[in-house]
Amino acid sequence: MIEIEYKGEKYKRIDGRWVDAYFVVTTMPIQRELNQLYVDSIDVSLLDIATLIKEGDSFKATGDYSLAIKFYEEAIKTCDREAIGYILPRITSCYRGSHTPQKAIECFSFAKRKYGADILSPALLTSAAAAYCDLKEYENAYKCAKIAFARNEGKADENLISVFKRIDKESGERW
């Protein structure tokens, strides 16, 4: 268990969230400050791929997208193709969460060019479709969503359903 002292108080990190001495989850501003203190105390470059992904997932779950991106980007530097396929939907989601949907699209496009279309999982395509919606590029959003649906054997999870609904609502067209 990780402990940090901050402003005279001790905090513990449990399941990616910081709690005080009474095991009460701290506010988001304190979460972010403690997250940064924690990250500053470790050498991210020495962590293995699994730990980098786990930490990225933990930061993503608490909405600290910038730190999640840092860990995912570090993992991508040295991981194999399979792990990249696993990380890409997560990092594109974080780019969107940090209000940089264009970076999500750039990541998506880079992966497609470098690894080929088979790296584009339904989750990654759904995330790209949502990023295209953020950019109001509904035709591209629909193309990605449609491919995600096909690659998932004609099934749509709640995220993909939300993207299809968003495309219809925001574009004013029925695709």
C-alpha angles and dihedrals in degrees: 000000000000119000129189130182112219126175091344095309129104120229131188127205111228120174090344095307128103118235131187127232089284092051092249113147110244126236119274094255090054091043089057094047092049091046090054092047089051094048091047089055096058136059102237092193090066095057121102122241095258092052092046091052092045092050091045090051090049093052091044091053091055093047096250092134098166092059092042089054090050092056095042092049090051090050092050091057093070110012128108127253094266093055091046089057088052095048100043097075090048097049094045088052089052092050088054091046090053090052096252103115091156089065088052090054092046090052091048092049093046092052091049092050096044102039104021132244094296090073088066103098122188089255093053092045090050091051091048090049090053090048090052088052089052087055091045091241095137098166091058090043091054093048091053093044092049092051090047089053092049094046090052090058094256095309127122124203120210092271093054092045088053091051092051090049091047092051091052094045099043099038094046089223134106108230 
